[in-house]
């Protein structure tokens, strides 16, 4: 009987506390019941039922799982400070049951804006702006109009699998703006060898004048040519199907190009020939005494150029690689950035930056590399010991060796392309006519009657 009395007294003394087995009514205590929906949990005070003193302020913290986000607290939320905040408080003025709610995160999305130049269109996904979930791999398909060729994708191309391929993919890791670039299949152009000049007509045929001791000017039967290049004593042509043709001096195998395929751009050095494949790799044939043909490891190349004894390549990120003789620092191009076009001369290399300024390295005996004051240049060309630059208005500037008047281009206008031989310079006007200055020992400047359009 005494033990029972003690137990009753204990319950009375412990009013306001939760004691198992004690049935006395507790008037200053409430119950907080916490739970969560799918997608997360309540980390503070936890999930379950909790006794709380009247007026107590309880911290509430909800954490979402990966791929979810907190939405709101629901239930008896009248005293929750902020139902939309995952970290908030509740004041215990009554029994409360609350629920932490979560929802699936909306996917991160990026915009892809696509356009094309004249000569083609985009068939997949189309032209305009398209929205994709992050990480989506999107097919890019460029369709070429008859008489044109695909050149490359430009713009935000870092996520494009192959910038040289008309059918490729882009991975949507960010928002991108890209352009499909096309060019006329048979765009007229001029090229120079050491002592000869080559012209490409708009119908895909070729013409040549100058020294022909090795047959390097015998191009009259060439057809379906989209590019030409002149070497020391040989001439090469690129067909529209990506194959090659070559004629002239072949002492070092510089004309052995029969097996080349999938070529998109070419150039010729004194005794070697260079071809850029559509996949960004490079092939070379010919004289390799100085390692000017050692390009096997090159990738992601968008333009190549051949000097007398060296070869340079422009990567899609605007940097430059070079192999071959390094006399006078001709290969000191490792620090170049933001280059959009380059050209290799006999003993120097010239690069055009996207801002229209020019950099040059190599032999500078005649000031051919003194180009720091050049600006607003649209294209550069390197000759034997001189350098040329075309401005957007079609005028031409020159620096370097001028003993034969090869730099007398100050009066030229409406020029869209230039080519430089050993001691002569040739310019192509927009109307297809051709001009030339410099030494004419072998008739290499006899181009006054050419009309390449």
FENFEN-V744981 format. One record per pair of residues at least 4 apart in sequence whose C-alpha atoms are under 8 Angstrom apart, sorted by sequence separation. I is the first residue (numbers start at 1). J is the second residue. D is the distance in whole Angstrom. If there is no record, write none. Layout:
((I/J/D) (I/J/D))
This chain:
((1/5/7) (2/6/6) (3/7/6) (4/8/7) (5/9/6) (6/10/6) (7/11/7) (8/12/6) (9/13/6) (10/14/6) (11/15/7) (18/22/8) (36/40/7) (37/41/8) (42/46/5) (43/47/7) (52/56/6) (64/68/6) (65/69/7) (73/77/7) (92/96/8) (116/120/7) (117/121/8) (122/126/5) (123/127/8) (132/136/6) (144/148/6) (145/149/8) (153/157/7) (172/176/8) (183/187/7) (192/196/6) (193/197/6) (200/204/7) (201/205/5) (212/216/5) (230/234/6) (231/235/6) (238/242/6) (239/243/5) (250/254/5) (268/272/6) (269/273/6) (276/280/7) (277/281/5) (288/292/5) (306/310/6) (307/311/6) (314/318/6) (315/319/5) (326/330/5) (344/348/6) (345/349/6) (352/356/6) (353/357/5) (364/368/5) (382/386/6) (383/387/6) (390/394/6) (391/395/5) (402/406/5) (420/424/6) (421/425/6) (428/432/6) (429/433/5) (440/444/6) (14/19/8) (36/41/5) (42/47/6) (64/69/5) (83/88/8) (116/121/6) (121/126/8) (122/127/6) (144/149/6) (163/168/8) (192/197/4) (193/198/8) (200/205/6) (201/206/6) (211/216/8) (212/217/6) (230/235/5) (231/236/8) (238/243/6) (239/244/6) (249/254/8) (250/255/5) (268/273/4) (269/274/8) (276/281/6) (277/282/6) (287/292/8) (288/293/5) (306/311/5) (314/319/6) (315/320/6) (325/330/8) (326/331/5) (344/349/4) (345/350/8) (352/357/6) (353/358/6) (363/368/8) (364/369/5) (382/387/5) (383/388/8) (390/395/6) (391/396/6) (401/406/8) (402/407/5) (420/425/5) (428/433/6) (429/434/6) (439/444/8) (440/445/5) (35/41/8) (36/42/6) (41/47/8) (64/70/6) (77/83/7) (82/88/6) (115/121/8) (116/122/7) (121/127/8) (144/150/6) (157/163/7) (162/168/6) (191/197/6) (192/198/6) (200/206/5) (201/207/8) (211/217/8) (212/218/8) (229/235/6) (230/236/6) (238/244/5) (239/245/7) (249/255/7) (250/256/8) (267/273/6) (268/274/6) (276/282/5) (277/283/8) (287/293/7) (288/294/8) (305/311/6) (306/312/6) (314/320/5) (315/321/8) (325/331/8) (326/332/8) (343/349/6) (344/350/6) (352/358/5) (353/359/8) (363/369/8) (364/370/8) (381/387/6) (382/388/6) (390/396/5) (391/397/8) (401/407/7) (402/408/8) (419/425/6) (420/426/6) (428/434/5) (429/435/8) (439/445/8) (440/446/8) (35/42/7) (63/70/7) (81/88/6) (82/89/8) (115/122/7) (161/168/6) (162/169/8) (190/197/7) (191/198/5) (199/206/6) (200/207/7) (210/217/7) (228/235/7) (229/236/5) (237/244/6) (238/245/6) (248/255/7) (266/273/8) (267/274/5) (275/282/6) (276/283/7) (286/293/7) (304/311/7) (305/312/5) (313/320/6) (314/321/7) (324/331/8) (342/349/7) (343/350/5) (351/358/6) (352/359/7) (362/369/7) (380/387/7) (381/388/5) (389/396/6) (390/397/7) (400/407/8) (418/425/7) (419/426/5) (427/434/6) (428/435/7) (438/445/7) (18/26/8) (34/42/8) (62/70/7) (80/88/7) (81/89/6) (114/122/8) (142/150/8) (160/168/7) (161/169/6) (190/198/6) (191/199/6) (198/206/7) (199/207/5) (209/217/6) (228/236/6) (229/237/6) (236/244/7) (237/245/5) (247/255/6) (266/274/6) (267/275/7) (274/282/7) (275/283/5) (285/293/7) (304/312/6) (305/313/6) (312/320/7) (313/321/5) (323/331/7) (342/350/6) (343/351/7) (350/358/7) (351/359/5) (361/369/6) (380/388/6) (381/389/6) (388/396/7) (389/397/5) (399/407/7) (418/426/6) (419/427/7) (426/434/7) (427/435/5) (437/445/7) (15/24/7) (17/26/7) (74/83/7) (80/89/6) (81/90/6) (154/163/7) (160/169/6) (161/170/6) (190/199/4) (198/207/6) (199/208/6) (208/217/5) (228/237/4) (236/245/6) (237/246/6) (246/255/5) (266/275/5) (274/283/6) (275/284/6) (284/293/5) (304/313/4) (312/321/6) (313/322/6) (322/331/6) (342/351/4) (350/359/6) (351/360/6) (360/369/5) (380/389/4) (388/397/6) (389/398/6) (398/407/5) (418/427/4) (426/435/6) (427/436/6) (436/445/5) (15/25/8) (16/26/5) (73/83/5) (80/90/4) (153/163/5) (160/170/4) (189/199/6) (190/200/6) (198/208/4) (207/217/8) (208/218/7) (227/237/6) (228/238/6) (236/246/4) (245/255/8) (246/256/7) (265/275/6) (266/276/6) (274/284/5) (283/293/8) (284/294/8) (303/313/6) (304/314/6) (312/322/4) (341/351/6) (342/352/6) (350/360/4) (359/369/8) (360/370/8) (379/389/6) (380/390/6) (388/398/4) (398/408/8) (417/427/6) (418/428/6) (426/436/4) (435/445/8) (436/446/8) (11/22/6) (15/26/6) (16/27/7) (36/47/8) (72/83/5) (73/84/7) (79/90/5) (80/91/7) (116/127/8) (152/163/6) (153/164/7) (159/170/5) (160/171/7) (188/199/7) (189/200/5) (197/208/6) (198/209/7) (208/219/7) (226/237/7) (227/238/5) (235/246/6) (236/247/6) (246/257/7) (264/275/7) (265/276/5) (273/284/6) (274/285/7) (284/295/7) (302/313/7) (303/314/5) (311/322/6) (312/323/7) (322/333/7) (340/351/8) (341/352/5) (349/360/6) (350/361/7) (360/371/7) (378/389/7) (379/390/5) (387/398/6) (388/399/7) (398/409/7) (416/427/8) (417/428/5) (425/436/6) (426/437/7) (436/447/7) (12/24/7) (16/28/6) (17/29/8) (34/46/7) (35/47/5) (72/84/4) (79/91/5) (114/126/7) (115/127/5) (152/164/5) (159/171/5) (188/200/5) (189/201/7) (196/208/7) (197/209/5) (207/219/6) (225/237/6) (226/238/6) (227/239/7) (234/246/7) (235/247/5) (245/257/7) (263/275/6) (264/276/6) (265/277/7) (272/284/7) (273/285/5) (283/295/7) (301/313/6) (302/314/6) (303/315/7) (310/322/7) (311/323/5) (321/333/7) (339/351/6) (340/352/6) (341/353/7) (348/360/7) (349/361/6) (359/371/7) (377/389/6) (378/390/6) (379/391/7) (386/398/7) (387/399/5) (397/409/7) (415/427/6) (416/428/6) (417/429/7) (424/436/7) (425/437/5) (435/447/6) (436/448/8) (11/24/7) (16/29/6) (34/47/5) (35/48/6) (45/58/8) (71/84/6) (72/85/7) (77/90/8) (79/92/7) (114/127/5) (115/128/7) (125/138/8) (151/164/7) (152/165/7) (159/172/7) (187/200/8) (188/201/5) (196/209/6) (197/210/6) (206/219/6) (207/220/6) (225/238/6) (226/239/6) (234/247/6) (235/248/6) (244/257/6) (245/258/7) (263/276/6) (264/277/6) (272/285/6) (273/286/6) (282/295/6) (283/296/7) (301/314/6) (302/315/6) (310/323/6) (311/324/6) (320/333/6) (321/334/7) (339/352/6) (340/353/6) (348/361/6) (349/362/6) (358/371/6) (359/372/7) (377/390/6) (378/391/5) (386/399/6) (387/400/6) (396/409/6) (397/410/6) (415/428/6) (416/429/6) (424/437/6) (425/438/6) (434/447/6) (435/448/6) (33/47/7) (34/48/5) (45/59/7) (72/86/7) (79/93/8) (113/127/7) (114/128/5) (125/139/7) (152/166/7) (159/173/8) (186/200/8) (187/201/7) (188/202/5) (196/210/4) (206/220/6) (225/239/4) (226/240/6) (234/248/4) (244/258/6) (263/277/4) (264/278/6) (272/286/4) (282/296/7) (301/315/4) (302/316/6) (310/324/4) (320/334/6) (339/353/4) (340/354/6) (348/362/4) (358/372/7) (377/391/5) (378/392/6) (386/400/4) (396/410/6) (415/429/4) (416/430/6) (424/438/4) (434/448/6) (33/48/6) (34/49/6) (44/59/6) (45/60/6) (71/86/8) (113/128/5) (114/129/6) (124/139/6) (125/140/6) (186/201/7) (187/202/5) (195/210/6) (196/211/5) (205/220/7) (206/221/8) (224/239/6) (225/240/6) (233/248/6) (234/249/5) (243/258/7) (262/277/5) (263/278/6) (271/286/6) (272/287/6) (281/296/8) (300/315/6) (301/316/6) (309/324/6) (310/325/6) (319/334/7) (338/353/6) (339/354/6) (347/362/6) (348/363/6) (357/372/8) (376/391/6) (377/392/7) (385/400/6) (386/401/5) (395/410/7) (414/429/5) (415/430/6) (423/438/6) (424/439/6) (433/448/8) (434/449/8) (33/49/4) (44/60/5) (45/61/7) (70/86/6) (113/129/4) (124/140/5) (125/141/7) (150/166/6) (186/202/5) (195/211/6) (196/212/8) (205/221/8) (206/222/6) (223/239/8) (224/240/6) (233/249/5) (234/250/7) (243/259/8) (244/260/6) (261/277/8) (262/278/6) (271/287/6) (272/288/8) (282/298/7) (299/315/8) (300/316/6) (309/325/6) (310/326/8) (319/335/8) (320/336/6) (337/353/8) (338/354/6) (347/363/6) (348/364/8) (358/374/6) (376/392/7) (385/401/5) (386/402/8) (395/411/8) (396/412/6) (413/429/8) (414/430/6) (423/439/6) (424/440/7) (433/449/8) (434/450/6) (32/49/6) (33/50/6) (43/60/8) (44/61/5) (112/129/5) (113/130/6) (123/140/8) (124/141/5) (186/203/6) (205/222/6) (206/223/8) (216/233/6) (243/260/6) (244/261/7) (254/271/6) (281/298/6) (282/299/8) (292/309/6) (319/336/6) (320/337/8) (330/347/7) (357/374/6) (358/375/7) (368/385/6) (395/412/6) (396/413/7) (406/423/6) (433/450/6) (434/451/7) (31/49/7) (32/50/5) (42/60/7) (43/61/6) (44/62/7) (111/129/6) (112/130/5) (122/140/7) (123/141/6) (124/142/7) (186/204/5) (204/222/8) (205/223/5) (216/234/5) (217/235/7) (242/260/8) (243/261/5) (254/272/5) (255/273/7) (280/298/8) (281/299/5) (292/310/5) (293/311/7) (318/336/8) (319/337/5) (330/348/5) (331/349/8) (357/375/5) (368/386/5) (369/387/8) (394/412/8) (395/413/5) (406/424/5) (407/425/7) (432/450/8) (433/451/5) (31/50/6) (32/51/6) (42/61/6) (43/62/6) (77/96/8) (111/130/6) (112/131/6) (122/141/6) (123/142/6) (198/217/8) (204/223/6) (205/224/7) (206/225/8) (214/233/7) (215/234/8) (216/235/5) (236/255/7) (242/261/5) (243/262/7) (244/263/8) (252/271/7) (253/272/8) (254/273/6) (280/299/5) (281/300/7) (282/301/8) (290/309/7) (291/310/8) (292/311/6) (318/337/5) (319/338/7) (320/339/8) (328/347/8) (330/349/6) (350/369/8) (356/375/5) (357/376/6) (358/377/8) (366/385/7) (367/386/8) (368/387/6) (388/407/8) (394/413/5) (395/414/6) (396/415/7) (404/423/6) (405/424/8) (406/425/6) (426/445/7) (432/451/5) (433/452/6) (31/51/5) (32/52/7) (42/62/4) (43/63/7) (76/96/5) (111/131/5) (112/132/8) (122/142/5) (123/143/6) (156/176/6) (204/224/5) (205/225/6) (214/234/7) (234/254/8) (241/261/8) (242/262/4) (243/263/6) (252/272/8) (280/300/5) (281/301/6) (290/310/8) (317/337/8) (318/338/5) (319/339/6) (327/347/8) (356/376/5) (357/377/6) (365/385/8) (366/386/7) (393/413/8) (394/414/4) (395/415/6) (404/424/8) (424/444/8) (431/451/8) (432/452/5) (433/453/8) (30/51/6) (31/52/6) (41/62/6) (42/63/6) (75/96/8) (76/97/6) (77/98/7) (110/131/6) (111/132/6) (121/142/6) (122/143/6) (155/176/8) (156/177/6) (157/178/7) (196/217/7) (203/224/8) (204/225/5) (234/255/7) (241/262/7) (242/263/5) (250/271/8) (272/293/8) (279/300/7) (280/301/5) (317/338/7) (318/339/5) (348/369/8) (355/376/7) (356/377/5) (364/385/8) (386/407/8) (393/414/7) (394/415/4) (424/445/7) (432/453/5) (29/51/7) (30/52/5) (40/62/7) (41/63/6) (75/97/6) (76/98/6) (109/131/6) (110/132/6) (120/142/7) (121/143/5) (155/177/6) (156/178/6) (204/226/6) (242/264/6) (280/302/6) (318/340/6) (356/378/6) (394/416/6) (431/453/7) (29/52/6) (30/53/6) (40/63/6) (41/64/7) (63/86/7) (75/98/5) (109/132/5) (110/133/6) (120/143/5) (121/144/7) (143/166/7) (155/178/5) (29/53/4) (30/54/6) (40/64/4) (41/65/8) (62/86/5) (74/98/6) (75/99/6) (109/133/4) (110/134/6) (120/144/4) (121/145/8) (142/166/5) (154/178/6) (155/179/6) (28/53/6) (29/54/5) (39/64/6) (40/65/5) (61/86/6) (62/87/6) (73/98/7) (74/99/5) (108/133/6) (109/134/5) (119/144/6) (120/145/5) (141/166/6) (142/167/6) (153/178/7) (154/179/5) (200/225/8) (238/263/8) (276/301/8) (314/339/8) (352/377/8) (390/415/7) (28/54/5) (39/65/5) (60/86/7) (61/87/4) (73/99/6) (74/100/7) (107/133/6) (108/134/5) (119/145/5) (140/166/7) (141/167/4) (153/179/6) (154/180/7) (200/226/8) (238/264/8) (276/302/8) (314/340/8) (352/378/8) (390/416/7) (60/87/6) (61/88/7) (73/100/5) (74/101/7) (107/134/7) (119/146/8) (140/167/6) (141/168/7) (153/180/5) (154/181/7) (200/227/7) (238/265/7) (276/303/7) (314/341/7) (352/379/7) (390/417/7) (40/68/7) (59/87/7) (60/88/5) (72/100/6) (73/101/6) (119/147/8) (120/148/7) (139/167/7) (140/168/5) (152/180/6) (153/181/6) (200/228/7) (219/247/8) (238/266/7) (257/285/7) (276/304/7) (295/323/7) (314/342/7) (333/361/7) (352/380/7) (371/399/8) (390/418/8) (409/437/8) (39/68/6) (59/88/6) (60/89/5) (71/100/8) (72/101/5) (119/148/5) (139/168/6) (140/169/5) (151/180/8) (152/181/5) (199/228/8) (218/247/7) (237/266/8) (256/285/7) (275/304/7) (294/323/7) (332/361/6) (351/380/7) (370/399/7) (408/437/7) (39/69/8) (40/70/8) (59/89/5) (60/90/7) (70/100/8) (71/101/5) (72/102/7) (119/149/7) (120/150/8) (139/169/5) (140/170/7) (150/180/8) (151/181/5) (152/182/7) (198/228/7) (255/285/8) (256/286/8) (274/304/7) (293/323/7) (294/324/8) (331/361/7) (332/362/8) (350/380/7) (369/399/8) (388/418/8) (407/437/8) (408/438/8) (58/89/5) (59/90/7) (70/101/6) (71/102/5) (138/169/5) (139/170/7) (150/181/6) (151/182/5) (198/229/7) (216/247/6) (217/248/8) (236/267/8) (254/285/5) (255/286/8) (274/305/7) (292/323/5) (293/324/7) (312/343/8) (330/361/5) (331/362/7) (350/381/7) (368/399/5) (369/400/8) (406/437/5) (407/438/8) (57/89/6) (58/90/5) (70/102/4) (71/103/7) (137/169/6) (138/170/5) (150/182/5) (151/183/7) (198/230/7) (215/247/7) (216/248/4) (236/268/7) (253/285/6) (254/286/4) (274/306/7) (291/323/6) (292/324/4) (312/344/7) (329/361/6) (330/362/4) (350/382/7) (367/399/6) (368/400/4) (388/420/8) (405/437/6) (406/438/4) (18/51/8) (57/90/6) (58/91/6) (69/102/6) (70/103/7) (137/170/6) (138/171/6) (149/182/6) (150/183/7) (197/230/7) (215/248/5) (216/249/7) (235/268/8) (253/286/5) (254/287/7) (273/306/7) (291/324/5) (292/325/7) (311/344/7) (328/361/8) (329/362/5) (330/363/7) (349/382/7) (367/400/5) (368/401/7) (405/438/5) (406/439/7) (57/91/5) (58/92/8) (68/102/6) (69/103/6) (137/171/4) (138/172/7) (148/182/7) (149/183/5) (196/230/8) (214/248/5) (215/249/7) (252/286/5) (253/287/7) (272/306/8) (290/324/5) (291/325/7) (310/344/8) (328/362/5) (329/363/7) (348/382/7) (366/400/5) (367/401/7) (404/438/5) (405/439/7) (56/91/6) (57/92/6) (68/103/5) (69/104/6) (136/171/6) (137/172/6) (148/183/5) (149/184/6) (214/249/5) (252/287/5) (290/325/5) (327/362/7) (328/363/5) (366/401/5) (404/439/5) (55/91/6) (56/92/5) (68/104/4) (69/105/6) (135/171/6) (136/172/5) (148/184/4) (149/185/5) (193/229/8) (194/230/8) (231/267/8) (232/268/8) (326/362/8) (327/363/7) (345/381/8) (346/382/8) (383/419/8) (384/420/7) (16/53/8) (55/92/5) (56/93/8) (67/104/6) (68/105/5) (135/172/5) (136/173/8) (147/184/6) (148/185/4) (191/228/6) (192/229/7) (193/230/4) (194/231/7) (195/232/8) (198/235/8) (229/266/7) (230/267/7) (231/268/5) (232/269/7) (233/270/7) (234/271/8) (236/273/8) (267/304/7) (268/305/7) (269/306/5) (270/307/7) (271/308/7) (305/342/7) (306/343/8) (307/344/5) (308/345/7) (309/346/7) (343/380/7) (344/381/8) (345/382/4) (346/383/6) (347/384/7) (348/385/8) (350/387/8) (381/418/7) (383/420/5) (384/421/7) (385/422/8) (54/92/6) (55/93/6) (62/100/7) (64/102/7) (67/105/5) (134/172/5) (135/173/5) (142/180/7) (144/182/7) (147/185/5) (148/186/8) (186/224/8) (189/227/7) (190/228/7) (191/229/5) (192/230/5) (193/231/5) (194/232/5) (195/233/8) (227/265/7) (228/266/7) (229/267/5) (230/268/6) (231/269/5) (232/270/4) (233/271/8) (265/303/7) (266/304/7) (267/305/6) (268/306/6) (269/307/5) (270/308/5) (303/341/7) (304/342/8) (305/343/6) (306/344/6) (307/345/5) (308/346/5) (309/347/8) (341/379/7) (342/380/7) (343/381/6) (344/382/6) (345/383/5) (346/384/5) (347/385/7) (379/417/8) (381/419/7) (382/420/6) (383/421/6) (384/422/5) (53/92/7) (54/93/6) (133/172/7) (134/173/6) (147/186/7) (186/225/7) (187/226/7) (189/228/8) (191/230/6) (192/231/7) (193/232/5) (194/233/7) (227/266/7) (228/267/8) (229/268/6) (230/269/8) (231/270/5) (232/271/6) (265/304/7) (266/305/8) (267/306/6) (268/307/8) (269/308/5) (270/309/7) (303/342/8) (305/344/6) (306/345/8) (307/346/5) (308/347/7) (341/380/7) (342/381/8) (343/382/6) (344/383/8) (345/384/6) (346/385/7) (381/420/7) (383/422/6) (384/423/7) (52/92/7) (54/94/7) (132/172/7) (134/174/7) (186/226/5) (193/233/7) (231/271/7) (269/309/7) (307/347/7) (345/385/7) (383/423/8) (185/226/6) (186/227/8) (193/234/7) (231/272/7) (269/310/8) (307/348/8) (345/386/8) (193/235/8) (231/273/8) (269/311/8) (185/240/7) (42/100/7) (122/180/8) (41/100/7) (121/180/8) (32/92/8) (112/172/8) (40/101/8) (30/92/7) (37/99/7) (39/101/8) (40/102/6) (110/172/7) (117/179/7) (120/182/6) (30/93/7) (31/94/7) (32/95/6) (33/96/6) (34/97/6) (35/98/7) (36/99/5) (37/100/6) (38/101/8) (39/102/5) (110/173/7) (111/174/8) (112/175/6) (113/176/6) (114/177/6) (115/178/7) (116/179/5) (117/180/6) (118/181/8) (119/182/5) (30/94/6) (31/95/5) (32/96/5) (33/97/5) (34/98/5) (35/99/5) (36/100/5) (37/101/5) (38/102/7) (39/103/7) (110/174/6) (111/175/5) (112/176/5) (113/177/5) (114/178/5) (115/179/5) (116/180/5) (117/181/5) (118/182/6) (119/183/6) (30/95/5) (31/96/6) (32/97/6) (33/98/6) (34/99/6) (35/100/6) (36/101/6) (37/102/6) (39/104/7) (110/175/5) (111/176/6) (112/177/6) (113/178/6) (114/179/6) (115/180/6) (116/181/6) (117/182/6) (118/183/8) (119/184/7) (30/96/8) (32/98/8) (34/100/8) (110/176/8) (112/178/8) (114/180/8) (116/182/8) (194/270/8) (151/264/8) (165/278/6) (164/278/5) (165/279/7) (164/279/6) (164/280/7) (162/279/7) (164/302/8) (196/421/8) (195/421/7) (190/417/7) (191/418/8) (192/419/6) (194/421/5) (195/422/7) (189/417/7) (190/418/7) (191/419/5) (192/420/6) (193/421/5) (194/422/5) (190/419/6) (191/420/8) (192/421/5) (193/422/8) (194/423/8) (197/426/8) (211/442/5) (210/442/5) (211/443/7) (210/443/5) (211/444/7) (192/426/8) (209/443/6) (210/444/4) (191/426/8) (209/444/5) (210/445/7) (190/426/7) (209/445/8) (210/446/8) (190/427/7) (209/446/7) (190/428/7) (209/447/8) (189/428/7) (188/432/7) (196/442/8) (195/442/7) (196/443/8) (197/444/5) (196/444/5) (197/445/7) (195/444/6) (201/451/8) (202/452/6) (203/453/8) (201/452/4) (202/453/5) (200/452/7) (201/453/6) (199/452/7) (189/452/8) (188/452/6) (188/453/6))
